[in-house]
Amino acid sequence: MVESRLVEEGEAIRRRRECEACGRRYTTYERAVGGRLVVFKRSGEREPFDRTKVVSGMMAALKNRPVAREVVESSVADLEERLRLQGDEVTTTEIGLAVLEALGKIDEVAYLRFASVYKNFTDVSDFRREMAAIRGPVRLQKGEDDGEEG
């Protein structure tokens, strides 16, 4: 094999190959066969799983962070495969938790950004609670103000 990459917004893998006998190069495309993963939304609606929505959500959380798009694409492919193993239908809650788990492995700042929206943080204590869950208790540095009156 000469080269392999995700194409069609992660829906297929393009492989450049070379014949060992004659040396000619050719391209193959691999796509998953089977039913589409359906997302059950809080509103009760159902819609096909859209990998691009997950990638864009993760990329938004990773904005200005040193993480390559390929890492996100690979994480989303893994995430989608794990969700497919659970069945043909998945809830938005399951997707959100899977994204949090994936971001936690990639970048803690992106994890907190996504968590702040997904979990609807309302103040600094929400950030502290989440940071404590992933790293241990957060301590203020001398001179820092926690925003709470005491």
C-alpha positions as CSV (number, residue, x, y, z in Angstrom):
1,M,0.0,0.0,0.0
2,V,1.3,3.4,-0.9
3,E,-1.1,5.7,0.9
4,S,-4.3,5.6,3.0
5,R,-6.6,8.5,4.1
6,L,-10.1,9.3,5.2
7,V,-12.4,10.8,2.5
8,E,-16.0,11.8,2.1
9,E,-16.0,13.5,5.5
10,G,-14.8,10.3,7.2
11,E,-17.4,8.0,5.5
12,A,-14.8,6.1,3.5
13,I,-11.1,5.2,3.3
14,R,-9.2,5.9,0.1
15,R,-6.2,3.7,-0.4
16,R,-3.6,4.1,-3.1
17,R,-2.1,0.7,-3.9
18,E,0.6,-0.6,-6.2
19,C,0.5,-4.0,-8.0
20,E,3.5,-6.0,-6.9
21,A,3.6,-7.8,-10.3
22,C,3.5,-5.0,-12.7
23,G,4.1,-1.9,-10.6
24,R,0.9,-0.1,-11.7
25,R,-0.9,2.1,-9.2
26,Y,-4.6,2.0,-8.5
27,T,-7.1,3.4,-5.9
28,T,-9.6,1.6,-3.8
29,Y,-12.4,3.0,-1.6
30,E,-13.6,1.2,1.5
31,R,-17.0,2.1,3.0
32,A,-18.9,0.5,5.9
33,V,-21.7,-1.7,4.8
34,G,-24.9,-2.0,6.9
35,G,-27.6,0.1,8.4
36,R,-27.2,3.7,9.3
37,L,-26.8,4.7,12.9
38,V,-29.9,6.6,14.0
39,V,-29.8,9.3,16.7
40,F,-32.8,9.6,19.1
41,K,-33.0,13.3,20.1
42,R,-34.4,14.7,23.3
43,S,-37.3,16.2,21.2
44,G,-38.3,12.6,20.3
45,E,-37.2,13.0,16.7
46,R,-34.9,10.6,15.0
47,E,-32.3,11.4,12.4
48,P,-29.3,9.7,10.8
49,F,-26.0,10.0,12.7
50,D,-24.0,12.8,11.2
51,R,-20.3,12.4,11.7
52,T,-19.6,15.9,10.5
53,K,-21.6,17.3,13.4
54,V,-19.5,15.4,15.9
55,V,-16.3,16.4,14.2
56,S,-17.3,20.1,14.1
57,G,-18.3,20.1,17.7
58,M,-15.0,18.6,18.7
59,M,-13.1,21.0,16.5
60,A,-14.9,24.0,18.1
61,A,-13.8,22.7,21.5
62,L,-10.3,22.3,20.2
63,K,-10.1,25.8,18.5
64,N,-6.5,27.2,18.9
65,R,-5.4,23.9,20.6
66,P,-2.4,22.0,19.2
67,V,-4.4,19.0,17.9
68,A,-4.5,17.9,14.3
69,R,-7.8,17.3,12.5
70,E,-6.7,13.8,11.7
71,V,-6.7,13.0,15.5
72,V,-10.3,14.2,15.7
73,E,-11.3,12.2,12.6
74,S,-9.8,9.1,14.0
75,S,-11.4,9.6,17.4
76,V,-14.8,10.2,15.9
77,A,-14.4,7.0,13.8
78,D,-13.6,5.1,17.0
79,L,-16.5,6.7,18.8
80,E,-18.9,5.9,16.0
81,E,-17.8,2.3,15.9
82,R,-18.3,1.9,19.7
83,L,-21.8,3.4,19.3
84,R,-22.6,1.1,16.5
85,L,-21.7,-1.9,18.6
86,Q,-24.4,-0.8,21.1
87,G,-27.1,-1.0,18.5
88,D,-28.7,0.8,15.5
89,E,-30.0,3.7,17.7
90,V,-28.2,6.0,20.0
91,T,-29.3,8.9,22.1
92,T,-27.8,12.4,22.0
93,T,-26.8,11.9,25.6
94,E,-24.7,8.8,24.7
95,I,-23.1,10.8,21.9
96,G,-22.3,13.7,24.2
97,L,-20.7,11.5,26.8
98,A,-18.7,9.6,24.2
99,V,-17.4,13.0,22.9
100,L,-16.5,14.0,26.4
101,E,-14.6,10.8,26.9
102,A,-12.7,11.3,23.6
103,L,-11.8,14.9,24.3
104,G,-10.6,13.9,27.8
105,K,-8.0,11.7,26.1
106,I,-7.0,14.3,23.6
107,D,-7.0,17.7,25.4
108,E,-8.2,18.7,28.9
109,V,-8.9,22.3,27.8
110,A,-11.1,21.1,25.0
111,Y,-12.8,18.7,27.4
112,L,-13.6,21.6,29.7
113,R,-14.9,23.8,26.9
114,F,-17.2,21.0,25.6
115,A,-18.3,20.1,29.1
116,S,-19.2,23.7,29.9
117,V,-21.7,23.8,27.1
118,Y,-22.8,20.2,27.2
119,K,-23.3,20.2,31.0
120,N,-24.6,23.8,31.0
121,F,-22.1,25.3,33.4
122,T,-23.4,28.4,35.2
123,D,-20.5,29.6,37.2
124,V,-16.8,28.9,38.2
125,S,-17.8,26.2,40.7
126,D,-19.0,24.1,37.8
127,F,-15.5,24.3,36.2
128,R,-13.9,23.5,39.6
129,R,-16.1,20.4,40.0
130,E,-15.3,19.2,36.5
131,M,-11.6,19.9,36.9
132,A,-11.5,18.0,40.2
133,A,-13.2,15.1,38.5
134,I,-10.5,14.8,35.8
135,R,-7.4,16.0,37.7
136,G,-8.1,16.2,41.4
137,P,-8.9,19.2,43.6
138,V,-8.2,22.6,42.1
139,R,-6.2,25.0,44.3
140,L,-6.1,28.7,43.8
141,Q,-2.7,30.4,43.6
142,K,-1.9,33.1,46.1
143,G,-3.6,36.3,45.1
144,E,-6.2,34.6,42.8
145,D,-9.8,35.5,43.5
146,D,-12.3,32.8,43.2
147,G,-15.2,35.2,42.6
148,E,-16.9,34.2,45.8
149,E,-17.4,36.5,48.8
150,G,-16.3,35.1,52.1
